[in-house]
């Protein structure tokens, strides 16, 4: 049994400091309402009705892996989602009514608004912090959306490991003659479909991603959606103010017609030091039906390939092991002579629980430098 340590020091009737083996946390609140900030970056907020078992809890952490963690837009400059309000007006609302959580209700953060309402701005502490942040935000640099004609940078060769990302004009892959109707830098279209479910006879409205209407109609047939149905193309959302601010602050150049998804991948590349995907890897991902932006990073694209299906995950792992042995970068595995061997391994792994689990346990770094001691690695060697 590992050594455990926990000590709590009461600061007042409604606050205490908790000392653990690896972290320190501060808790404030009363029965049914608590707010805790941990030194490891995790925060926990909860509010409930004592004795009923009914409660609301929300936790967040800054310790997720790069593949799981969203980009912290506005990291360099405080950013507030003011829903179109002038920052000065937002500060006034926060100053006058923030202790009731009104500013969080404006942000759309209903849970946090209720927490502030029930705790009087988390006993005034959260309200004061929000007032300071909203005041600083008044002087933040506004988002600049006016851009000069844009030419994507040429993608450069990469080794089998992430390299340093250069801020400025980021590289982009191409999709040949394909042109998305939803966004200029995407390899798919988003559709809104109104139809009737064949099994239930009920009308449905759903959103689908597909290359074109031919693929979409095949998907609708598989999902028991009968004609007649109405199909409309959904245009991609433009970047948020937070995304524009973050990109401007760190010096990323972006085209004027960029979408929210495009800039998300660009910011991910900066945030997690991820280089742009190679054209060869993009061609492979495109061929198996993975949907992504031309500005996707290498690690993000690998993650998308792995999540596409267990079969593709296993095929790609076998290919990655083979490339690591040859000292070559990841590209389009369909051009490799051993492609069938990769597929043979995938079919074997899908029928072998231990091997499949070992493949699923591998993270993105294992596709650059596979760990030789794993079950998956040892099994791949037998096929390649």
C-alpha positions as CSV (number, residue, x, y, z in Angstrom):
1,X,0.0,0.0,0.0
2,X,1.4,3.4,-1.0
3,X,2.0,6.1,1.7
4,X,-0.8,8.5,2.0
5,X,-0.9,11.8,3.8
6,X,-3.7,14.4,4.3
7,X,-4.0,17.2,6.8
8,X,-6.6,20.0,7.0
9,X,-6.1,23.3,8.7
10,X,-9.2,25.3,9.5
11,X,-8.8,29.0,8.6
12,X,-12.3,30.1,9.5
13,X,-15.8,28.8,9.9
14,X,-16.2,28.5,6.1
15,X,-12.6,27.9,4.8
16,X,-9.8,25.5,5.3
17,X,-6.5,24.4,3.7
18,X,-5.9,20.7,2.8
19,X,-2.4,19.3,2.7
20,X,-2.0,16.1,0.6
21,X,1.1,14.2,-0.3
22,X,1.4,15.8,-3.8
23,X,-0.7,18.9,-3.6
24,X,-2.3,21.7,-1.5
25,X,-5.9,22.9,-1.8
26,X,-8.0,25.7,-0.5
27,X,-11.7,25.0,0.2
28,X,-14.3,27.7,1.0
29,X,-18.0,27.2,1.5
30,X,-20.7,26.0,3.9
31,X,-22.9,22.9,4.1
32,X,-24.2,22.1,0.6
33,X,-21.9,24.6,-1.1
34,X,-18.1,24.3,-1.7
35,X,-15.4,25.8,-4.0
36,X,-12.0,24.1,-4.0
37,X,-8.8,25.2,-5.8
38,X,-6.0,22.7,-5.9
39,X,-2.3,23.5,-6.5
40,X,-2.2,21.0,-9.4
41,X,-4.6,23.2,-11.3
42,X,-7.9,21.4,-10.6
43,X,-10.9,23.4,-9.4
44,X,-14.1,21.9,-8.1
45,X,-17.4,23.7,-7.5
46,X,-20.5,22.1,-6.0
47,X,-23.8,23.3,-4.7
48,X,-26.7,21.2,-3.4
49,X,-29.6,20.8,-1.0
50,X,-28.4,19.1,2.2
51,X,-30.2,15.9,3.0
52,X,-31.8,15.4,-0.5
53,X,-28.9,14.0,-2.5
54,X,-29.6,16.7,-5.1
55,X,-26.4,18.6,-6.1
56,X,-24.6,20.2,-8.9
57,X,-20.8,19.7,-9.3
58,X,-18.4,21.0,-11.8
59,X,-14.6,20.2,-12.0
60,X,-11.9,21.4,-14.4
61,X,-8.2,20.7,-14.6
62,X,-5.2,22.0,-16.4
63,X,-3.4,18.6,-16.3
64,X,-5.0,16.8,-19.3
65,X,-2.8,15.4,-22.0
66,X,-2.3,17.4,-25.2
67,X,-4.6,15.1,-27.1
68,X,-7.5,15.6,-24.6
69,X,-7.0,19.2,-23.6
70,X,-8.7,22.1,-25.4
71,X,-6.7,25.1,-26.3
72,X,-6.8,27.8,-23.6
73,X,-7.7,30.6,-25.9
74,X,-6.7,34.0,-24.5
75,X,-4.0,32.5,-22.4
76,X,-1.7,35.5,-22.8
77,X,-4.5,38.1,-22.4
78,X,-7.5,37.9,-20.2
79,X,-10.6,37.1,-22.3
80,X,-14.2,37.2,-21.4
81,X,-17.1,35.9,-23.4
82,X,-19.1,39.1,-23.1
83,X,-21.8,38.0,-25.7
84,X,-21.3,41.1,-27.7
85,X,-21.3,43.5,-24.7
86,X,-18.8,46.4,-24.6
87,X,-16.0,45.3,-22.1
88,X,-16.7,48.5,-20.1
89,X,-20.4,47.6,-19.8
90,X,-19.5,44.1,-18.9
91,X,-17.1,45.3,-16.1
92,X,-19.9,47.6,-14.7
93,X,-22.3,44.6,-14.6
94,X,-19.7,42.5,-12.9
95,X,-18.9,45.2,-10.4
96,X,-22.5,46.0,-9.5
97,X,-24.2,42.6,-9.9
98,X,-21.3,40.1,-10.0
99,X,-21.9,38.9,-6.4
100,X,-25.2,37.5,-7.7
101,X,-23.6,35.8,-10.7
102,X,-25.3,37.9,-13.3
103,X,-22.1,38.1,-15.4
104,X,-21.9,34.3,-15.5
105,X,-25.5,34.0,-16.6
106,X,-24.6,36.5,-19.4
107,X,-21.7,34.2,-20.4
108,X,-24.0,31.2,-20.6
109,X,-22.4,29.6,-17.5
110,X,-25.6,28.7,-15.8
111,X,-24.1,26.4,-13.2
112,X,-21.5,28.9,-12.2
113,X,-24.1,31.6,-12.0
114,X,-26.2,29.6,-9.6
115,X,-23.1,28.9,-7.5
116,X,-22.4,32.7,-7.2
117,X,-26.1,33.4,-6.5
118,X,-26.1,30.9,-3.7
119,X,-22.8,31.8,-2.2
120,X,-22.9,35.6,-2.8
121,X,-20.0,35.4,-5.3
122,X,-18.3,32.6,-3.5
123,X,-18.3,34.7,-0.3
124,X,-17.0,37.7,-2.2
125,X,-13.7,36.2,-3.3
126,X,-14.8,35.0,-6.7
127,X,-16.6,38.3,-7.3
128,X,-13.5,40.3,-6.5
129,X,-11.4,38.2,-8.8
130,X,-13.9,38.5,-11.6
131,X,-14.0,42.3,-11.2
132,X,-10.2,42.4,-11.6
133,X,-10.3,40.2,-14.7
134,X,-13.1,42.1,-16.3
135,X,-11.3,45.4,-15.6
136,X,-8.1,44.2,-17.2
137,X,-10.1,42.9,-20.2
138,X,-11.1,46.5,-21.0
139,X,-7.5,47.2,-22.1
140,X,-7.0,43.9,-24.0
141,X,-6.2,44.1,-27.6
142,X,-9.3,43.8,-29.8
143,X,-9.6,41.0,-32.3
144,X,-8.4,42.0,-35.8
145,X,-10.3,40.2,-38.6
146,X,-9.0,42.3,-41.5
147,X,-6.4,40.2,-43.3
148,X,-4.3,40.5,-46.5
149,X,-4.6,37.9,-49.2
150,X,-3.3,34.6,-47.7
151,X,-0.9,32.0,-49.1
152,X,-0.4,29.0,-46.9
153,X,3.3,28.2,-46.1
154,X,4.8,25.2,-47.8
155,X,4.9,22.1,-45.5
156,X,8.5,21.0,-44.7
157,X,9.7,17.4,-44.1
158,X,9.5,16.1,-40.6
159,X,11.3,13.4,-38.6
160,X,9.5,10.8,-36.5
161,X,9.1,13.2,-33.6
162,X,7.5,16.6,-33.0
163,X,9.6,19.6,-33.9
164,X,9.4,23.3,-32.8
165,X,6.5,25.2,-34.2
166,X,7.2,28.5,-35.9
167,X,4.6,31.1,-35.2
168,X,3.5,33.1,-38.2
169,X,2.3,31.6,-41.5
170,X,1.5,28.0,-40.8
171,X,1.7,25.2,-43.3
172,X,-1.5,23.6,-44.8
173,X,-2.1,20.4,-46.7
174,X,-4.3,20.3,-49.8
175,X,-7.2,18.2,-50.9
176,X,-6.7,18.2,-54.6
177,X,-9.7,19.5,-56.6
178,X,-12.1,18.9,-53.7
179,X,-13.9,22.1,-52.5
180,X,-16.0,22.1,-49.4
181,X,-19.2,24.0,-49.3
182,X,-19.0,24.4,-45.6
183,X,-15.5,25.9,-45.2
184,X,-12.7,26.7,-47.6
185,X,-10.1,24.6,-45.7
186,X,-12.1,21.5,-44.8
187,X,-12.2,18.1,-46.5
188,X,-15.9,17.6,-45.8
189,X,-19.3,19.3,-45.8
190,X,-21.7,19.6,-42.9
191,X,-25.3,18.9,-43.7
192,X,-28.6,19.5,-41.9
193,X,-31.1,16.8,-42.8
194,X,-34.9,16.8,-42.3
195,X,-36.5,13.4,-43.0
196,X,-38.5,10.5,-41.7
197,X,-37.1,7.5,-39.7
198,X,-38.0,4.3,-41.6
199,X,-38.4,2.3,-38.4
200,X,-40.4,4.7,-36.2
201,X,-42.1,6.9,-38.8
202,X,-41.1,9.9,-36.9
203,X,-39.7,13.1,-38.4
204,X,-36.1,13.8,-37.5
205,X,-33.6,16.7,-38.0
206,X,-30.0,15.7,-37.7
207,X,-26.5,17.0,-38.7
208,X,-24.1,14.9,-40.7
209,X,-20.6,15.3,-42.0
210,X,-19.9,13.8,-45.5
211,X,-17.7,14.5,-48.5
212,X,-20.7,15.0,-50.8
213,X,-24.4,14.3,-51.1
214,X,-23.7,10.8,-52.6
215,X,-21.9,9.8,-49.4
216,X,-24.6,11.6,-47.4
217,X,-27.4,9.6,-49.0
218,X,-25.6,6.3,-48.3
219,X,-25.3,7.4,-44.7
220,X,-29.0,8.3,-44.5
221,X,-29.9,4.9,-45.9
222,X,-27.8,3.1,-43.4
223,X,-29.5,5.2,-40.6
224,X,-33.0,4.2,-41.8
225,X,-33.8,7.8,-43.1
226,X,-36.2,7.6,-46.0
227,X,-37.0,10.0,-48.7
228,X,-38.4,12.5,-49.2
229,X,-35.9,14.5,-47.0
230,X,-34.6,18.0,-47.1
231,X,-30.8,18.6,-47.3
232,X,-29.1,21.9,-46.5
233,X,-25.4,22.7,-46.3
234,X,-24.3,24.2,-43.0
235,X,-21.7,26.9,-43.2
236,X,-18.9,26.6,-40.7
237,X,-18.9,29.0,-37.8
238,X,-16.4,31.9,-37.9
239,X,-13.7,31.9,-35.2
240,X,-14.7,33.2,-31.8
241,X,-13.4,36.5,-30.4
242,X,-11.3,34.5,-28.0
243,X,-9.7,32.5,-30.9
244,X,-8.9,35.7,-32.9
245,X,-7.4,37.4,-29.8
246,X,-5.2,34.4,-29.0
247,X,-4.0,34.1,-32.6
248,X,-3.3,37.8,-32.8
249,X,-1.4,37.9,-29.5
250,X,0.9,35.0,-30.4
251,X,1.5,36.2,-34.0
252,X,-0.3,33.5,-36.0
253,X,-1.2,34.6,-39.5
254,X,-4.6,33.3,-40.8
255,X,-6.7,33.8,-43.9
256,X,-9.8,36.1,-43.7
257,X,-12.1,33.3,-44.6
258,X,-10.9,30.8,-41.9
259,X,-13.4,28.9,-39.9
260,X,-13.7,28.1,-36.2
261,X,-12.4,24.6,-36.7
262,X,-9.4,25.7,-38.8
263,X,-8.1,28.2,-36.3
264,X,-8.7,25.6,-33.5
265,X,-6.2,23.3,-35.1
266,X,-3.8,26.2,-35.7
267,X,-3.9,27.2,-32.0
268,X,-3.5,23.5,-31.0
269,X,-0.3,23.4,-33.0
270,X,1.1,26.4,-31.1
271,X,-0.3,25.3,-27.7
272,X,1.2,21.8,-27.9
273,X,4.2,22.4,-30.1
274,X,2.7,20.3,-32.9
275,X,4.0,20.6,-36.5
276,X,1.7,20.6,-39.5
277,X,0.6,17.3,-40.9
278,X,2.6,16.0,-43.9
279,X,0.8,15.9,-47.2
280,X,1.3,12.1,-47.4
281,X,-0.3,11.4,-44.0
282,X,-3.2,13.8,-45.0
283,X,-3.7,11.9,-48.2
284,X,-4.0,8.6,-46.3
285,X,-6.4,10.1,-43.7
286,X,-8.5,11.6,-46.4
287,X,-8.7,8.2,-48.3
288,X,-10.1,6.4,-45.2
289,X,-12.8,9.0,-44.6
290,X,-11.2,11.0,-41.7
291,X,-12.6,14.6,-41.6
292,X,-10.2,17.4,-40.8
293,X,-8.9,20.9,-41.6
294,X,-6.0,21.7,-43.9
295,X,-4.3,23.3,-40.9
296,X,-4.5,20.2,-38.8
297,X,-1.3,19.3,-36.8
298,X,0.6,16.0,-37.0
299,X,-0.5,14.8,-33.6
300,X,-4.1,15.9,-34.0
301,X,-4.3,14.1,-37.4
302,X,-2.8,10.9,-35.9
303,X,-5.4,11.1,-33.1
304,X,-8.2,11.4,-35.6
305,X,-6.9,8.4,-37.5
306,X,-6.7,6.3,-34.4
307,X,-10.3,7.2,-33.3
308,X,-11.7,6.4,-36.8
309,X,-12.0,2.7,-36.0
310,X,-10.2,-0.1,-34.2
311,X,-9.1,-1.6,-37.5
312,X,-7.5,1.6,-38.7
313,X,-5.9,2.0,-35.3
314,X,-4.3,-1.4,-35.5
315,X,-3.2,-1.0,-39.2
316,X,-1.7,2.4,-38.4
317,X,0.2,1.0,-35.4
318,X,1.8,-1.8,-37.5
319,X,2.7,0.8,-40.1
320,X,4.3,3.1,-37.5
321,X,6.4,0.2,-36.1
322,X,7.6,-0.6,-39.6
323,X,8.5,3.1,-40.3
324,X,10.4,3.4,-36.9
325,X,12.5,0.4,-37.8
326,X,13.3,1.9,-41.2
327,X,13.9,5.4,-39.8
328,X,11.2,7.0,-42.0
329,X,8.5,9.5,-41.4
330,X,4.8,8.7,-41.2
331,X,3.1,9.1,-44.5
332,X,0.6,7.3,-46.8
333,X,0.9,3.6,-45.8
334,X,-1.1,2.5,-48.8
335,X,2.0,3.1,-50.9
336,X,4.0,0.6,-48.8
337,X,4.8,-2.9,-50.1
338,X,3.9,-4.3,-46.6
339,X,0.5,-2.7,-46.5
340,X,-1.2,-6.1,-46.6
341,X,0.9,-7.2,-43.7
342,X,-0.3,-4.2,-41.7
343,X,-3.9,-5.3,-42.5
344,X,-3.1,-8.9,-41.5
345,X,-1.9,-7.7,-38.1
346,X,-5.0,-5.6,-37.7
347,X,-7.3,-8.5,-38.4
348,X,-5.3,-10.7,-36.0
349,X,-5.5,-8.0,-33.3
350,X,-9.2,-7.6,-33.6
351,X,-9.6,-11.2,-32.7
352,X,-7.1,-11.2,-29.9
353,X,-8.3,-9.3,-26.8
354,X,-4.8,-8.9,-25.2
355,X,-3.2,-7.6,-28.4
356,X,-6.1,-5.2,-29.1
357,X,-5.9,-3.8,-25.6
358,X,-2.2,-3.3,-26.0
359,X,-2.7,-1.3,-29.2
360,X,-5.4,0.8,-27.6
361,X,-3.1,1.6,-24.7
362,X,-0.6,3.2,-27.0
363,X,-0.7,7.0,-27.1
364,X,0.4,9.3,-30.0
365,X,4.0,9.3,-28.9
366,X,4.1,5.5,-29.4
367,X,3.5,6.1,-33.1
368,X,6.7,8.1,-33.4
369,X,8.9,5.9,-31.1
370,X,7.1,2.6,-30.4
371,X,7.8,1.0,-27.1
372,X,9.5,-2.3,-27.8
373,X,8.4,-4.0,-24.6
374,X,4.7,-4.0,-25.3
375,X,2.6,-7.0,-26.4
376,X,1.4,-5.0,-29.5
377,X,5.0,-4.3,-30.6
378,X,6.1,-7.9,-30.2
379,X,3.1,-9.2,-32.2
380,X,3.6,-6.6,-35.0
381,X,7.2,-7.8,-35.5
382,X,5.9,-11.3,-36.4
383,X,3.9,-9.8,-39.3
384,X,6.3,-7.3,-40.8
